[in-house]
């Protein structure tokens, strides 16, 4: 993923130089415009319960709202508010180690982000510039709320402290609001004078390994039981077979790899201005 990040940045730099020259050759003269977007799609994540497979988690419905300001035909800035829903189960993995670990989680989360977009071609709603691929890069915040299912009910994991968070000698509770860097690509299409459609795939790089509440080692269940009670002890360790009878200090996650999550969304955009100060010369 670090390689992808470098490639995306390099592409942005190259296209930044290409865009002004290409725009001078175009036939469209554009004014600044604003668009309201309504998004729907799905999400997945890469982490301990889904180490590498795109769309390898249970597909759930996601949605969002956005407001885009177009500076010109090539550059735009977009603010968005998205709701995501991701769920994964070790029991559905083909890896025997994961199957034995037998953890599960869902995360119904909210994200606010601001990204800059660069169109490959001249593009604007309501003109003859009908279609363009684009890249985006920005910053955002995500409110993460991992939960696990036990005995038919979902339980919040952050306050449970399944890896000893908050106990003496262990890390403090992890933060539920995390910084993210959205990046990705998409395709913009005109649907008429005031409407357009975006189809977009985007990755969110996080600096947290607790999007799924799994990161380090098992805590001694006797310590968890004494400090947090039976529910937390069961949420922390649902393995089918335990090592040394307790799993104490046995690997539970992989803290060296931070979690990533992804959106795949379709967005219906509506131009807010009544008229375009634009001339199209065919």
Secondary structure, 3 states (H helix, E strand, C coil): CHHHHHHHHHHHHHHHHHHHHHHHHCCEECCCEEEEEEEEEEEEEEECCECCCCCCCECCCEEEEEEEEECCCCEEEEEEEEEEEEEEEHHHCCCHHHHHHCCEEEEEEEEEEEEEEEECCCCCCCCCCCEEEEEEEEEEEEECCEEEEECCEEEECCCCCCCCCCCCCCCCCCCCEEEEEEEEEEEEEECCCCEEEEEEEEEEEECCCCCCCCCCECCCHHHHHHHHCHHHHHHHCCCCCCHHHCCCCCECCCCCCCCEEEEEEEEEEEECCCCCCCEECC
